[in-house]
Amino acid sequence: MAEKNNSDRKLKKTIQNHFAKTHYIKIYFTEECPEELTSGFILNASEKLLMIHESHNFTLDGIKIIPFNKISGTRHNKFEKTSEKIFSEEGLIKFNQKIISNTSLKSFESLFKSIKKQNFHCIVESTKKEKDFFSIGEILEINENSVVIKNYDATGKIEKTPDKILYKNINFITFNDKYSVVFRKYLIE
């Protein structure tokens, strides 16, 4: 257990260093996560949650919240440094400070309340009994153990039964991304 705590402290110190220097980094996820990795810029962190501005093909796409217990490591080598240089020289590093300031990372409960207050739909990727789930939509209910999402499918049809997701099953939360921001305009009741 002491080794795990030591590696947790080392990871958090590394994250803090990248955050302070606005580094473009690659984040690797633990084996139980449905994805292997993501890349982007760290926007904020708390004791349990990390906020990054995810990127794809030199565009900043959305904000991804990752529980620290889902992170296995980070990378900032010559490849990330090259991407960081391109982002910088192209003037692409632009973060919305209002969203960052208005997003609470104190707990899952405060996080979802802050996302709801900002009127964002969100994507929640979770795992339950070794099965991966993808929920997207409006946040309906929030309590100390779970969140309820008014989920819609890939045709934009809102499902009859909303998804109740326990915080302990969450892998990632994404919001203010192009997919959920645009798709919500075309929902079918």
PyMOL commands that set and color helices and strands:
alter all, ss='L'
color gray80, all
select helices_A, chain A and resi 2-20+68-70+78-89+97-101+108-117+167-169+178-186
alter helices_A, ss='H'
color red, helices_A
select strands_A, chain A and resi 24-29+37-45+49-56+59-67+71-75+122-128+131-142+146-151+163-166+170-175
alter strands_A, ss='S'
color yellow, strands_A
deselect
rebuild
show_as cartoon
